[in-house]
Structure formats: C-alpha cells, structure tokens
Amino acid sequence: MGPSESATGPPENQARRRRRLQRRPRSRHCLLKGCEQRFHPQQARQRYCSSSCQQAARQWSRWKAQERYRATTAGKEKRNGQSRRYRERVRNRSAEPVEEPARVITKKFFRVLLRPARLLRAVRSSAPKSLTTLLFTGVPSSAGAGAPTRAALETGAHLSRTY
C-alpha cells in the first residue's frame, strides 16, 4: 500500500493525540535575604517574588558596589577629597555673617489664642473645670487641630455666650 493522499495531515488513527502541556518552572524561594518566600516564577530566570523585593535587591547591590569601590585606593582618594571640600565649605560658611535676623516668637503671638476677660466672667466658679475648658470653651478649634485636641475642647461644659 502506498502513502496516504495528504502526507502533511495526521493519520486517521492518531487524530486524538493529546497535546503536550507547556512546562512551567517549579516553585522556588525568593533570593532576597530576610524574605525567602516560596513563589511560582512567571519567567524561568525570575529570582525575586515581587517588584518590592527586586527593588530592595537592587539597592543592596548598589550599596555593596559602593562599599567595594571605596575600599580601593582610587575610591579612598576620591572620598578623602570630598571630605576635605566639605570641611572647607563648613569653615567658609561659619566665617560669613548671617544676613537674616533670628526668628523670635513674641508674647503677642499667644494673645490670639487666649479668650478675652469679658468671656471669662460668665464662667461659674462653683463647677470644677480644667484650665483648658475655662480658656477655650466656645472658641472654635483651628483647622490644624488634631482630633484628640478638638474632642477634648468639645467635651467641656458649654456655656451660653453673652456678648
């Protein structure tokens, strides 16, 4: 018997042959020291479980290369030159007079935060109250005040305002 009519097509008795599954790399440990999680790599040469581990490994690699370079004579000379130039800059900086006056917080700065005396007259002396409640009752809290501060001011006894 001769060859079949279509030499390129599969023979009739082998039409149902299984396709071979694509092979995936087996699970492995992340190579970043301290992480060492098991993960399934998406590529054959993947060494780290996540992009954050990969970034940390790059930073460590740069640090290690820098340390190796500074151990050489050229690295030591360059580092000594940098240190010398920095010391000269600091010396020159301290010799120059300061152009701007120093910032001073005056006593008037805090006056804005205190309540006027006319508002304190309305507070009854019979009820025990904290100094914070006494001074800041009825005064709206500032926009920058945190939640705990605002809550402490709001829980104090609210008095009717007489202006």
N, C-alpha and C positions, 0 to 999 in steps of 0.2 A: 504494500500500500504506500502511496506517495504522501508528500507533505500536505497539510490542510490548505484550503484556499487562502486564508489570511494568516500569514506567518507571524505578523506582529501582535495579533489578538491572543488572549489567553485560551488555552484548550477548554472544551466544554466541561470536562470533569474537574477542572481546577478553578472554576469561576467563583466559588465561595471561599476562597482562601482568606484567612484573617490578615488584616494589615498590621504591621508591626508598630507598637506604641513608641512614641518619641521618648527617648531616655532623658530623665531629669537628674541633676546632681543630688546626691544624698544629703541629708541634713548635716550640718556641721556647727561648730562653736564659733562665736564671734571672736575675732583675734584681739579686740581691744582689752587691755588688762583691766580687770575690775568688772567688765560686762559679762563676757564669756557665756552669753545666752545661746541656746540652740536655735537655729533658724534654717529654713529651706531657701537656698540661694536661687535667685532668678536667673543668674548667669553663672557659667562654670567657674569663673575666677573671682567671684564675689567673696570678699573676706570679712565684711562687717554687716551686722544685722540691720542697721538703719543708717540714714544720712547723718544723724547726730553723732553716731559712733565713728563714722568715716571722717567727719569734720574734726572730732577730738583727736583722732589718729594723725590727721594732717598737722594739727597744731603741735602735737608731741614731736612729730618728725621734724618740723621746723625748729623747735626748741633744741632738739638733740643735735641737729646740724650746726646751729649757732654755737652750742657748747663745744662741739668738736673743733670748729673754726677758731674759737677764742683760745683753745689750748695750743694752737700753732704759734710760731714766732710772729708771723705776719698779723695774725689776729690780736696778739698781745700788744704789738706796736700800735695798731690802729686804735685799740681800746684805750691805751695809755694817752694817745694824742687827744681822743675825745674827752677824757677826764681832765687833761691839762687845759683844754679850751674852755671847758665848763667852769673850772676853778677861776680862770681869768675873767670870764663873764660875771661871775658872782662878785669877785673883787671890784670890778668896774661898776657894777650895779650899786654896791653899798657906798661907793665914793660919790655918786651923783646925789644932789639934793632932791628931796621929794617935792614935786610940784603941787600936788593936791593936798589940801589940809585933811586931817584925820576926821572921820565921821563921828560926831558926838550926838548922843540921844539926850535931848534936853528934858527937863521936868515937865514942860508944857506938852510934850508928846503924850504923856499918860493922862492928862486932864480930859481929853476927848473921851476916854473910856469910862471915866467916873460919872456918877449921877450927880446932878446938882442938889444942893442942900434943901431946896424947897420940896423936892420929891421925897426926901428922907423924913420930913415932918409927918407925913401921912402914915408912916410905919408905926404900928403899935409896939410898945416895948414889953408888953406882957407875954407875948408868944415868943418862945425861944427860936431864934433863926440864925442861920450861919451868916458869916460876913458876906459871902458870895450872894446869897439870896437878898440880903439887905441892900447891897450896892447895885445889883444887876436886875432886880425884879422890874419887869415892864420894859426893859431895854432890849430891843431886837438883837438877836445874835448876828454876828458878822458873817459874810459869805464864806470866809475861810475857816470858820469854826468847825471842828470835827463833831461827829455825832455824840460822843460821850459828854463833851462840854455843853453842847446845846441841850441835851437831855437833863443835865444837872441844873441848868438855869431854868428850864421849863417846869421842873418838878417843884420848885419853891412856891410858897404861898403867893398867889396873885392878888394884889390889892387893887381896889378901884382907883383909877387915876383921877386926881383932882388938879387941874391946871388953872 
